[in-house]
Amino acid sequence: MTGLAKENKLTVFHGLSHELPVGIESTGVKTVVTIHDLIFLRYPDFYPAIDRNIYDRKFRHACRIANRIHAISDQTKQDIIRFFAIPGEKIQVIYQAINPIFFEPASELIRGLVQEKYQLPEKFLLNVGTVEPRKNVLALLEAMVSAKIEVPLVIVGKPTSYQLQVQSYIESQQKKLTVLFLAEVTDLELAALYQLAEVMIYPSVFEGFGLPVAEALASGCPVITSSTSSLPEAGGDAALLVNPAIPEEIGSAIQSVLNDPALRNSMIEKGKIHAKKFSPEVFASQLMQLYNSLLNDRRYKVSN
């Protein structure tokens, strides 16, 4: 890779996912690395030891040699400073962009086809994300039972072994819960699901950003999410923030959205405004500013 960098006379190389090529620091090519999160350091129990060791070596090395670090949230920036002792001025926060499809209203035809394909109930709650412990689906289910919420829940995401625990709980509460699991949903279908749902609940314990929150807001779906990590950044003033460790608080928030049309409409309007921060145009503009600032920084001389 370093040979190709010289051969192609690169001025900037951007490692889009946590790492940079070995030896690139000796080529004279300026470098940017994107760090999405350091969850493996905050919650090591969620990762096998071998994966943690690999991630730590790669991420730490990339942050050390990169000329600039792109953090996808202020939460991630603070974690890079805390865990890797990197100066804050080396790190720029640029929020992730979401697929433009989430900004466009789905046609009645598409919405109807999605409703029919997945046999969706007329009214449902939505949760989006890999079904793993960190996403905290059990707390959501406990919240629904606690608040006696009878509206069905649709969970969209890749299953893991954690889903067995989730299904065991559902079976123990089968008279109180109706849950539908969906996997391998396309972005077009997901956009329709956001628009059909009463509310999207995302009670994750920790996120580097929280893409489903931004997608839901852009789609005009009210959002309830956690008051922890980067999720207040993703949700802004449009989302209802809850303590993910307190199911009763989650349940109360769901009831508020379901029972207060004025609140729901306000959340939808605020969400559409907040979601503009995550448009591809904003992302591209900020990324170009980052590249240009690096190219114009005389501390880093480019040699081709």
N, C-alpha and C positions, 0 to 999 in steps of 0.2 A: 504493500500500500504506500509506503514512504517513497519507493521508487517511482510509482505512478504519479504521486503528488508532484515530484520534481519534473518528471517527463511532461506532464500536462500543464506545468507552470501555474499551479494553483496559488491563489493569493489567500483564500480562506477555506479551511476544511471544517465542516460542522458535523460532529458526532451526535446523531439525533436521539440516541438512547443510551446514555450513561457511560459511554466509553470512547476512547480515541485510539488510533492505530499505534502500535509499539514503535517508538523511534521517531514519531512525527515531530517531536519537539526539536530535533536536530536538523530538520529540513529547511527551516526558515519560513514555512507556511504558518500563517496565523490560524489559531484554532478556537472553536466554540464547542462546548459540550452541553447538551440538554440533560438535566437531572429532573426526573419526574417525582421521585420521593425517596426517602431513606427509611421506609417502613421496616425493612429487614433489621435495622438497628433499634428502632423503637419497640418492635414486637418480634423479637428473635424466635419466639416459640412457634410462630406461624411458618417458619422456614427450616428445611433440613440444614444441618451444620455445614455440609459441603457447599451448599448454595450460598449461605451467609459469607463464608470465607471467600468465595469467588467474587461475589458482589462487592465485598468490602475492598478487595484488592483492586478491582477494575474501577469502581467509582472513585475511590480515594486517589488513585493514580491520575485519572482523567481530570479531576478537580485541581490537582496539584499542577499539572503541566499545561492545562488550558489557559489561553489568554483571556477568555471570557467564559463565564458560566451562565447558561440560560436556565433559570428555575421557573417551573410552571405555576408557582404560587408563592406568596410571601411565606407561607408555612414551610415550604421546601427550602426557601432561602435561609430561613432561620435555622433549620435543621443542618444545612451544609455548614453554616458558621459554627454551630454548636458541636457537631460530631467530627468535622474535619478541620476546624480552626482556620477556615478560609476567610480572608478579609471581605467584608460586605460590599466594598466598592468594586470587587471583581465579579459580582453576581448581579444579573439583571432579571427582574421578574417580568415575564411575558405570559399571559394566560393562554391556555390552549384554544385553538379554533375548533368549532363544531361544524359538522356537515351542513351546508346550506339548505339541505332538504328539510331540516328541522324548523327553518324560518318560514316555510311555505305551507299554507293550509292544504291538507289532503282533500282530494275531491270526495264527494259523497259516494262515488262509485268505489274508490279505493277503501274508504272507511267501511263501506258495506261488505266488500270482499274480505277484508281482514276480520270483521266481526263474524262473518259466516265461516271462514276457514278455521278459525280457532274456537268456534262455538262460544263466543264471549257473552256473558250476561249483559243485560241492558245497562246496568250500573256496576262499576267495579273500581277498586283501588288498584294501584300499580306500584310494583317494586322492580327496579332494574339493576342488574349487576350479578357477577359470579356468585353462586350460592356457596359462600365460604364463611367461616366464623367472623372475620373482620367486618363483613357486611351486616351482621347483626340481625338476621331475619327472625331468629327466635324471639328477640325482644319485640319485634313488630307484631308477631303472632300473639305473644303474651299481652301486648297492649290492646289488641282487638278483643281478646277474651275479657280482659279486665274492664274495658269500656263497653262491653256488650255490643260490639259493632258487627252487624250481620251482613254487611255489604261484602260480596266476594272479593278475594285478593288474587290478582294475576301477578306471578313472579316470572320475569324474563331474565334468563341468564344461564350460563354454563353450569351444569351440576358438578359437585365434588362430593367426597364422602360425607361432608357435613350435612348434605341434603337428607341423609338417612336419619339424623337427629331431628331435623325439621319435620320430616314426614312422620316420625314416631310421635312427635308432639301433636301434629295435626290429627293423627288417628286417636290420640287420647282425648281430643277436644272436638271430635267429628260432628257433634250436634251443635257446636258453636262456631265452627269455621268451615268456609268453603274456599279452597285454594286451587288454582290452576297454574301448573308449571309450563312455561314455553321456552324452547331453546332454538338456536339457529334462526332467529328472526332477522329479516333484512332491515336496513335502515328505513326504507320506504314503509315497511310494516310497522316498525317501531315508532316512526313519526305519527302514524295513524293511531297507534295504541296510546301515545301520550295525549293526543287530541280527544280520544274517546274516554279516557279515564277521569274519574272525579278528582283524584289527587294522586301525586306520586310521592311515596314515602321512602326516604333514603337515610335510615338511621345508622349509618356506618360508624364504626369506632374511630377510624382514622383514614384519611385520604390525602394524597398529594395534590389533588385538585377536585375530583368529583364530577366527571364528565356527564353522567346522567342528569345531574341537577341542572347544568347549563342547557342540555338538550330539552329537558322538560319545560324549562322557562321559555325557551325560544318557541316551543310548540304551543304555548298557551295553556300549559297544564300547571295548576297550583302545586307547590312543593313544600313538603315538610322534611327537614333534614337536621343533622346534628349540629350542636353549637360548638363542636370541637374541630381541631385541625384546620384544614383549608376550607371546610364546607361553608362557613359564614362568608368567605370570599366568593365562592361559587354562587351562593344563594342571594347575597346582598340583602337589600331591604325588602325583597320580594318574597322570600321564603320564611316560613315559621320555623324557628330554631328550638330544638328540644335536647334534653340530656339523654343520650342514647342508652345510658345505664338505668333509666327510670321508665319502665313500660307505661306506667300510669300517665306520665307526662306526654308520651307519644300518643296514647289513646285519647287524651283530652284534646290534643291538637287536631287529631283526625275528626273528632266530633265537631270541633269548632268550624272546620272547613265544610263538613257535610251539612251542618245545620245553619250556616250563616251565608246566604247567597251574596250579600254585600261584601263580606270579607273575601270570599272566593273570587269575585269579580275584580276586586282591588288587587289581589295577589296576581291574577292573570295579567292585568295591565302593567303592574310594576315589573313583572317577570319579563315581559316582552321588551321593555326599556332596558332592563339590566342585561339581558342576553346579548344586546348589541355589542357589548364589550368582547364577546367571544366570536365575532364574525371573522371569516377568513381574511377580509380586507384589513381589519384592525390588526390581526395577527401578522399578516405579510408586511404591513407598514412598520410595525414595531421591530420586526426581525431585520428589515432592511436598515433601520436606524442603528440597530446593534452592530450589523456588519460594517456600516459606514463609520461608526465611531471607532471600531477596531482598526479599520484601514487607515484612519486619520490619526491614530495614536502613534506618535513618533517613538514611543518606547519600544515598539515592536517593528523591527526592520524586516521587510520581505526580501528574500533572496531566491531567485529562480535559476 
